[in-house]
Amino acid sequence: MAKAEIKTKQKTKIEDSSSLKGTLASVFFLGIFLVVTWVSVFFLFVDRF
């Protein structure tokens, strides 16, 4: 059987330069929009009931 070479001393540096702040802000804005929409529809339903 052939032996595969395993390189254990080579360190690979992964640079994560992407920022998730924009994603977090977008998710918060979407969540706030959905909550406001649901609350508005709920109060409209209660008002017409």
PDB file of N, H, CA, C and O in Angstrom:
ATOM      1  N   MET A   1       0.838  -1.190   0.000  1.00  0.00           N
ATOM      2  CA  MET A   1       0.000   0.000   0.000  1.00  0.00           C
ATOM      3  C   MET A   1       0.877   1.244   0.000  1.00  0.00           C
ATOM      4  O   MET A   1       1.951   1.273   0.600  1.00  0.00           O
ATOM      5  N   ALA A   2       0.401   2.240  -0.670  1.00  0.00           N
ATOM      6  H   ALA A   2      -0.472   2.217  -1.157  1.00  0.00           H
ATOM      7  CA  ALA A   2       1.150   3.484  -0.745  1.00  0.00           C
ATOM      8  C   ALA A   2       0.848   4.333   0.472  1.00  0.00           C
ATOM      9  O   ALA A   2      -0.288   4.405   0.940  1.00  0.00           O
ATOM     10  N   LYS A   3       1.895   4.978   0.974  1.00  0.00           N
ATOM     11  H   LYS A   3       2.818   4.920   0.594  1.00  0.00           H
ATOM     12  CA  LYS A   3       1.711   5.845   2.131  1.00  0.00           C
ATOM     13  C   LYS A   3       1.509   7.280   1.653  1.00  0.00           C
ATOM     14  O   LYS A   3       2.242   7.781   0.801  1.00  0.00           O
ATOM     15  N   ALA A   4       0.520   7.908   2.213  1.00  0.00           N
ATOM     16  H   ALA A   4      -0.076   7.501   2.905  1.00  0.00           H
ATOM     17  CA  ALA A   4       0.264   9.304   1.866  1.00  0.00           C
ATOM     18  C   ALA A   4       1.053  10.197   2.813  1.00  0.00           C
ATOM     19  O   ALA A   4       1.121   9.942   4.015  1.00  0.00           O
ATOM     20  N   GLU A   5       1.639  11.235   2.262  1.00  0.00           N
ATOM     21  H   GLU A   5       1.583  11.443   1.285  1.00  0.00           H
ATOM     22  CA  GLU A   5       2.387  12.166   3.098  1.00  0.00           C
ATOM     23  C   GLU A   5       1.422  13.094   3.816  1.00  0.00           C
ATOM     24  O   GLU A   5       0.522  13.676   3.211  1.00  0.00           O
ATOM     25  N   ILE A   6       1.628  13.216   5.086  1.00  0.00           N
ATOM     26  H   ILE A   6       2.359  12.744   5.578  1.00  0.00           H
ATOM     27  CA  ILE A   6       0.787  14.098   5.882  1.00  0.00           C
ATOM     28  C   ILE A   6       1.645  15.259   6.356  1.00  0.00           C
ATOM     29  O   ILE A   6       2.645  15.070   7.049  1.00  0.00           O
ATOM     30  N   LYS A   7       1.242  16.448   5.976  1.00  0.00           N
ATOM     31  H   LYS A   7       0.430  16.601   5.414  1.00  0.00           H
ATOM     32  CA  LYS A   7       1.973  17.642   6.392  1.00  0.00           C
ATOM     33  C   LYS A   7       1.289  18.201   7.626  1.00  0.00           C
ATOM     34  O   LYS A   7       0.184  18.736   7.547  1.00  0.00           O
ATOM     35  N   THR A   8       1.951  18.074   8.763  1.00  0.00           N
ATOM     36  H   THR A   8       2.849  17.639   8.827  1.00  0.00           H
ATOM     37  CA  THR A   8       1.344  18.533  10.010  1.00  0.00           C
ATOM     38  C   THR A   8       1.929  19.855  10.489  1.00  0.00           C
ATOM     39  O   THR A   8       1.309  20.545  11.298  1.00  0.00           O
ATOM     40  N   LYS A   9       3.085  20.208  10.014  1.00  0.00           N
ATOM     41  H   LYS A   9       3.588  19.647   9.357  1.00  0.00           H
ATOM     42  CA  LYS A   9       3.729  21.417  10.504  1.00  0.00           C
ATOM     43  C   LYS A   9       3.382  22.652   9.675  1.00  0.00           C
ATOM     44  O   LYS A   9       3.684  23.776  10.077  1.00  0.00           O
ATOM     45  N   GLN A  10       2.758  22.448   8.537  1.00  0.00           N
ATOM     46  H   GLN A  10       2.513  21.535   8.211  1.00  0.00           H
ATOM     47  CA  GLN A  10       2.411  23.579   7.696  1.00  0.00           C
ATOM     48  C   GLN A  10       1.117  24.204   8.215  1.00  0.00           C
ATOM     49  O   GLN A  10       0.073  23.555   8.264  1.00  0.00           O
ATOM     50  N   LYS A  11       1.207  25.457   8.596  1.00  0.00           N
ATOM     51  H   LYS A  11       2.055  25.985   8.557  1.00  0.00           H
ATOM     52  CA  LYS A  11       0.039  26.163   9.103  1.00  0.00           C
ATOM     53  C   LYS A  11      -0.526  27.044   7.998  1.00  0.00           C
ATOM     54  O   LYS A  11       0.198  27.815   7.367  1.00  0.00           O
ATOM     55  N   THR A  12      -1.784  26.923   7.782  1.00  0.00           N
ATOM     56  H   THR A  12      -2.372  26.297   8.295  1.00  0.00           H
ATOM     57  CA  THR A  12      -2.433  27.769   6.792  1.00  0.00           C
ATOM     58  C   THR A  12      -3.169  28.874   7.529  1.00  0.00           C
ATOM     59  O   THR A  12      -3.925  28.628   8.468  1.00  0.00           O
ATOM     60  N   LYS A  13      -2.933  30.068   7.088  1.00  0.00           N
ATOM     61  H   LYS A  13      -2.318  30.268   6.325  1.00  0.00           H
ATOM     62  CA  LYS A  13      -3.570  31.223   7.715  1.00  0.00           C
ATOM     63  C   LYS A  13      -4.777  31.613   6.878  1.00  0.00           C
ATOM     64  O   LYS A  13      -4.655  31.983   5.710  1.00  0.00           O
ATOM     65  N   ILE A  14      -5.932  31.523   7.496  1.00  0.00           N
ATOM     66  H   ILE A  14      -6.031  31.222   8.445  1.00  0.00           H
ATOM     67  CA  ILE A  14      -7.164  31.875   6.813  1.00  0.00           C
ATOM     68  C   ILE A  14      -7.553  33.274   7.257  1.00  0.00           C
ATOM     69  O   ILE A  14      -7.806  33.520   8.436  1.00  0.00           O
ATOM     70  N   GLU A  15      -7.595  34.168   6.310  1.00  0.00           N
ATOM     71  H   GLU A  15      -7.389  33.967   5.352  1.00  0.00           H
ATOM     72  CA  GLU A  15      -7.952  35.552   6.625  1.00  0.00           C
ATOM     73  C   GLU A  15      -9.436  35.745   6.400  1.00  0.00           C
ATOM     74  O   GLU A  15      -9.946  35.541   5.298  1.00  0.00           O
ATOM     75  N   ASP A  16     -10.118  36.138   7.453  1.00  0.00           N
ATOM     76  H   ASP A  16      -9.704  36.303   8.348  1.00  0.00           H
ATOM     77  CA  ASP A  16     -11.546  36.394   7.366  1.00  0.00           C
ATOM     78  C   ASP A  16     -11.754  37.895   7.396  1.00  0.00           C
ATOM     79  O   ASP A  16     -11.913  38.497   8.458  1.00  0.00           O
ATOM     80  N   SER A  17     -11.751  38.480   6.225  1.00  0.00           N
ATOM     81  H   SER A  17     -11.623  37.991   5.363  1.00  0.00           H
ATOM     82  CA  SER A  17     -11.874  39.928   6.148  1.00  0.00           C
ATOM     83  C   SER A  17     -13.320  40.363   5.954  1.00  0.00           C
ATOM     84  O   SER A  17     -13.602  41.560   5.884  1.00  0.00           O
ATOM     85  N   SER A  18     -14.234  39.410   5.868  1.00  0.00           N
ATOM     86  H   SER A  18     -14.005  38.438   5.925  1.00  0.00           H
ATOM     87  CA  SER A  18     -15.636  39.764   5.674  1.00  0.00           C
ATOM     88  C   SER A  18     -16.249  40.170   7.014  1.00  0.00           C
ATOM     89  O   SER A  18     -16.025  39.531   8.042  1.00  0.00           O
ATOM     90  N   SER A  19     -17.013  41.229   6.971  1.00  0.00           N
ATOM     91  H   SER A  19     -17.195  41.748   6.136  1.00  0.00           H
ATOM     92  CA  SER A  19     -17.665  41.728   8.168  1.00  0.00           C
ATOM     93  C   SER A  19     -19.137  41.376   8.113  1.00  0.00           C
ATOM     94  O   SER A  19     -19.774  41.517   7.069  1.00  0.00           O
ATOM     95  N   LEU A  20     -19.676  40.925   9.216  1.00  0.00           N
ATOM     96  H   LEU A  20     -19.159  40.811  10.065  1.00  0.00           H
ATOM     97  CA  LEU A  20     -21.074  40.530   9.262  1.00  0.00           C
ATOM     98  C   LEU A  20     -21.952  41.610   9.878  1.00  0.00           C
ATOM     99  O   LEU A  20     -23.114  41.355  10.196  1.00  0.00           O
ATOM    100  N   LYS A  21     -21.413  42.812  10.048  1.00  0.00           N
ATOM    101  H   LYS A  21     -20.469  43.019   9.789  1.00  0.00           H
ATOM    102  CA  LYS A  21     -22.206  43.890  10.636  1.00  0.00           C
ATOM    103  C   LYS A  21     -23.374  44.282   9.741  1.00  0.00           C
ATOM    104  O   LYS A  21     -24.469  44.555  10.232  1.00  0.00           O
ATOM    105  N   GLY A  22     -23.148  44.311   8.442  1.00  0.00           N
ATOM    106  H   GLY A  22     -22.258  44.089   8.043  1.00  0.00           H
ATOM    107  CA  GLY A  22     -24.223  44.632   7.505  1.00  0.00           C
ATOM    108  C   GLY A  22     -25.310  43.579   7.503  1.00  0.00           C
ATOM    109  O   GLY A  22     -26.495  43.895   7.392  1.00  0.00           O
ATOM    110  N   THR A  23     -24.904  42.327   7.627  1.00  0.00           N
ATOM    111  H   THR A  23     -23.942  42.070   7.718  1.00  0.00           H
ATOM    112  CA  THR A  23     -25.871  41.241   7.685  1.00  0.00           C
ATOM    113  C   THR A  23     -26.702  41.334   8.951  1.00  0.00           C
ATOM    114  O   THR A  23     -27.919  41.150   8.914  1.00  0.00           O
ATOM    115  N   LEU A  24     -26.059  41.616  10.057  1.00  0.00           N
ATOM    116  H   LEU A  24     -25.071  41.765  10.087  1.00  0.00           H
ATOM    117  CA  LEU A  24     -26.774  41.743  11.321  1.00  0.00           C
ATOM    118  C   LEU A  24     -27.765  42.896  11.274  1.00  0.00           C
ATOM    119  O   LEU A  24     -28.897  42.761  11.738  1.00  0.00           O
ATOM    120  N   ALA A  25     -27.353  44.019  10.722  1.00  0.00           N
ATOM    121  H   ALA A  25     -26.433  44.128  10.344  1.00  0.00           H
ATOM    122  CA  ALA A  25     -28.251  45.174  10.607  1.00  0.00           C
ATOM    123  C   ALA A  25     -29.436  44.846   9.707  1.00  0.00           C
ATOM    124  O   ALA A  25     -30.568  45.218  10.017  1.00  0.00           O
ATOM    125  N   SER A  26     -29.194  44.161   8.607  1.00  0.00           N
ATOM    126  H   SER A  26     -28.275  43.858   8.355  1.00  0.00           H
ATOM    127  CA  SER A  26     -30.280  43.792   7.695  1.00  0.00           C
ATOM    128  C   SER A  26     -31.276  42.860   8.367  1.00  0.00           C
ATOM    129  O   SER A  26     -32.486  43.007   8.194  1.00  0.00           O
ATOM    130  N   VAL A  27     -30.774  41.915   9.123  1.00  0.00           N
ATOM    131  H   VAL A  27     -29.791  41.796   9.263  1.00  0.00           H
ATOM    132  CA  VAL A  27     -31.662  40.980   9.818  1.00  0.00           C
ATOM    133  C   VAL A  27     -32.481  41.711  10.879  1.00  0.00           C
ATOM    134  O   VAL A  27     -33.667  41.424  11.046  1.00  0.00           O
ATOM    135  N   PHE A  28     -31.865  42.653  11.601  1.00  0.00           N
ATOM    136  H   PHE A  28     -30.902  42.886  11.465  1.00  0.00           H
ATOM    137  CA  PHE A  28     -32.609  43.434  12.590  1.00  0.00           C
ATOM    138  C   PHE A  28     -33.698  44.277  11.922  1.00  0.00           C
ATOM    139  O   PHE A  28     -34.827  44.330  12.409  1.00  0.00           O
ATOM    140  N   PHE A  29     -33.365  44.931  10.817  1.00  0.00           N
ATOM    141  H   PHE A  29     -32.447  44.888  10.421  1.00  0.00           H
ATOM    142  CA  PHE A  29     -34.365  45.747  10.124  1.00  0.00           C
ATOM    143  C   PHE A  29     -35.513  44.883   9.605  1.00  0.00           C
ATOM    144  O   PHE A  29     -36.677  45.274   9.694  1.00  0.00           O
ATOM    145  N   LEU A  30     -35.190  43.723   9.069  1.00  0.00           N
ATOM    146  H   LEU A  30     -34.245  43.405   8.996  1.00  0.00           H
ATOM    147  CA  LEU A  30     -36.229  42.823   8.577  1.00  0.00           C
ATOM    148  C   LEU A  30     -37.102  42.328   9.725  1.00  0.00           C
ATOM    149  O   LEU A  30     -38.324  42.253   9.589  1.00  0.00           O
ATOM    150  N   GLY A  31     -36.483  41.992  10.853  1.00  0.00           N
ATOM    151  H   GLY A  31     -35.491  42.053  10.963  1.00  0.00           H
ATOM    152  CA  GLY A  31     -37.245  41.545  12.022  1.00  0.00           C
ATOM    153  C   GLY A  31     -38.157  42.635  12.551  1.00  0.00           C
ATOM    154  O   GLY A  31     -39.313  42.376  12.883  1.00  0.00           O
ATOM    155  N   ILE A  32     -37.644  43.850  12.629  1.00  0.00           N
ATOM    156  H   ILE A  32     -36.705  44.061  12.359  1.00  0.00           H
ATOM    157  CA  ILE A  32     -38.462  44.973  13.111  1.00  0.00           C
ATOM    158  C   ILE A  32     -39.629  45.211  12.154  1.00  0.00           C
ATOM    159  O   ILE A  32     -40.754  45.448  12.593  1.00  0.00           O
ATOM    160  N   PHE A  33     -39.365  45.148  10.857  1.00  0.00           N
ATOM    161  H   PHE A  33     -38.451  44.956  10.500  1.00  0.00           H
ATOM    162  CA  PHE A  33     -40.428  45.321   9.865  1.00  0.00           C
ATOM    163  C   PHE A  33     -41.519  44.258  10.033  1.00  0.00           C
ATOM    164  O   PHE A  33     -42.707  44.577   9.997  1.00  0.00           O
ATOM    165  N   LEU A  34     -41.118  43.003  10.214  1.00  0.00           N
ATOM    166  H   LEU A  34     -40.153  42.744  10.243  1.00  0.00           H
ATOM    167  CA  LEU A  34     -42.099  41.937  10.376  1.00  0.00           C
ATOM    168  C   LEU A  34     -42.915  42.109  11.652  1.00  0.00           C
ATOM    169  O   LEU A  34     -44.129  41.903  11.638  1.00  0.00           O
ATOM    170  N   VAL A  35     -42.274  42.478  12.744  1.00  0.00           N
ATOM    171  H   VAL A  35     -41.288  42.645  12.755  1.00  0.00           H
ATOM    172  CA  VAL A  35     -42.994  42.670  14.005  1.00  0.00           C
ATOM    173  C   VAL A  35     -43.975  43.827  13.880  1.00  0.00           C
ATOM    174  O   VAL A  35     -45.119  43.706  14.317  1.00  0.00           O
ATOM    175  N   VAL A  36     -43.558  44.936  13.297  1.00  0.00           N
ATOM    176  H   VAL A  36     -42.629  45.034  12.942  1.00  0.00           H
ATOM    177  CA  VAL A  36     -44.444  46.090  13.127  1.00  0.00           C
ATOM    178  C   VAL A  36     -45.626  45.719  12.238  1.00  0.00           C
ATOM    179  O   VAL A  36     -46.758  46.120  12.507  1.00  0.00           O
ATOM    180  N   THR A  37     -45.365  44.958  11.184  1.00  0.00           N
ATOM    181  H   THR A  37     -44.445  44.633  10.966  1.00  0.00           H
ATOM    182  CA  THR A  37     -46.444  44.544  10.285  1.00  0.00           C
ATOM    183  C   THR A  37     -47.458  43.662  11.010  1.00  0.00           C
ATOM    184  O   THR A  37     -48.665  43.875  10.895  1.00  0.00           O
ATOM    185  N   TRP A  38     -46.964  42.669  11.760  1.00  0.00           N
ATOM    186  H   TRP A  38     -45.983  42.496  11.853  1.00  0.00           H
ATOM    187  CA  TRP A  38     -47.870  41.771  12.473  1.00  0.00           C
ATOM    188  C   TRP A  38     -48.669  42.513  13.539  1.00  0.00           C
ATOM    189  O   TRP A  38     -49.865  42.266  13.693  1.00  0.00           O
ATOM    190  N   VAL A  39     -48.035  43.406  14.267  1.00  0.00           N
ATOM    191  H   VAL A  39     -47.063  43.607  14.141  1.00  0.00           H
ATOM    192  CA  VAL A  39     -48.739  44.170  15.299  1.00  0.00           C
ATOM    193  C   VAL A  39     -49.784  45.077  14.660  1.00  0.00           C
ATOM    194  O   VAL A  39     -50.885  45.216  15.193  1.00  0.00           O
ATOM    195  N   SER A  40     -49.458  45.691  13.534  1.00  0.00           N
ATOM    196  H   SER A  40     -48.564  45.578  13.102  1.00  0.00           H
ATOM    197  CA  SER A  40     -50.422  46.550  12.836  1.00  0.00           C
ATOM    198  C   SER A  40     -51.635  45.748  12.381  1.00  0.00           C
ATOM    199  O   SER A  40     -52.770  46.188  12.568  1.00  0.00           O
ATOM    200  N   VAL A  41     -51.417  44.602  11.800  1.00  0.00           N
ATOM    201  H   VAL A  41     -50.496  44.244  11.648  1.00  0.00           H
ATOM    202  CA  VAL A  41     -52.527  43.761  11.345  1.00  0.00           C
ATOM    203  C   VAL A  41     -53.341  43.268  12.537  1.00  0.00           C
ATOM    204  O   VAL A  41     -54.567  43.194  12.455  1.00  0.00           O
ATOM    205  N   PHE A  42     -52.687  42.933  13.630  1.00  0.00           N
ATOM    206  H   PHE A  42     -51.691  42.993  13.697  1.00  0.00           H
ATOM    207  CA  PHE A  42     -53.406  42.481  14.824  1.00  0.00           C
ATOM    208  C   PHE A  42     -54.318  43.583  15.363  1.00  0.00           C
ATOM    209  O   PHE A  42     -55.481  43.330  15.678  1.00  0.00           O
ATOM    210  N   PHE A  43     -53.789  44.809  15.470  1.00  0.00           N
ATOM    211  H   PHE A  43     -52.844  45.014  15.215  1.00  0.00           H
ATOM    212  CA  PHE A  43     -54.629  45.909  15.975  1.00  0.00           C
ATOM    213  C   PHE A  43     -55.744  46.261  14.996  1.00  0.00           C
ATOM    214  O   PHE A  43     -56.829  46.657  15.420  1.00  0.00           O
ATOM    215  N   LEU A  44     -55.498  46.125  13.707  1.00  0.00           N
ATOM    216  H   LEU A  44     -54.616  45.803  13.363  1.00  0.00           H
ATOM    217  CA  LEU A  44     -56.552  46.327  12.721  1.00  0.00           C
ATOM    218  C   LEU A  44     -57.650  45.287  12.904  1.00  0.00           C
ATOM    219  O   LEU A  44     -58.833  45.620  12.830  1.00  0.00           O
ATOM    220  N   PHE A  45     -57.278  44.039  13.140  1.00  0.00           N
ATOM    221  H   PHE A  45     -56.318  43.769  13.200  1.00  0.00           H
ATOM    222  CA  PHE A  45     -58.245  42.967  13.367  1.00  0.00           C
ATOM    223  C   PHE A  45     -59.045  43.225  14.643  1.00  0.00           C
ATOM    224  O   PHE A  45     -60.268  43.078  14.650  1.00  0.00           O
ATOM    225  N   VAL A  46     -58.361  43.609  15.718  1.00  0.00           N
ATOM    226  H   VAL A  46     -57.368  43.729  15.712  1.00  0.00           H
ATOM    227  CA  VAL A  46     -59.042  43.864  16.984  1.00  0.00           C
ATOM    228  C   VAL A  46     -59.981  45.064  16.848  1.00  0.00           C
ATOM    229  O   VAL A  46     -61.069  45.062  17.423  1.00  0.00           O
ATOM    230  N   ASP A  47     -59.578  46.074  16.106  1.00  0.00           N
ATOM    231  H   ASP A  47     -58.693  46.076  15.639  1.00  0.00           H
ATOM    232  CA  ASP A  47     -60.402  47.268  15.935  1.00  0.00           C
ATOM    233  C   ASP A  47     -61.677  46.958  15.159  1.00  0.00           C
ATOM    234  O   ASP A  47     -62.731  47.524  15.451  1.00  0.00           O
ATOM    235  N   ARG A  48     -61.593  46.072  14.182  1.00  0.00           N
ATOM    236  H   ARG A  48     -60.737  45.613  13.945  1.00  0.00           H
ATOM    237  CA  ARG A  48     -62.765  45.739  13.356  1.00  0.00           C
ATOM    238  C   ARG A  48     -63.599  44.641  13.974  1.00  0.00           C
ATOM    239  O   ARG A  48     -64.691  44.365  13.476  1.00  0.00           O
ATOM    240  N   PHE A  49     -63.148  44.012  15.015  1.00  0.00           N
ATOM    241  H   PHE A  49     -62.261  44.236  15.419  1.00  0.00           H
ATOM    242  CA  PHE A  49     -63.872  42.907  15.636  1.00  0.00           C
ATOM    243  C   PHE A  49     -64.978  43.435  16.441  1.00  0.00           C
ATOM    244  O   PHE A  49     -65.718  42.666  17.053  1.00  0.00           O
TER     245      PHE A  49
END
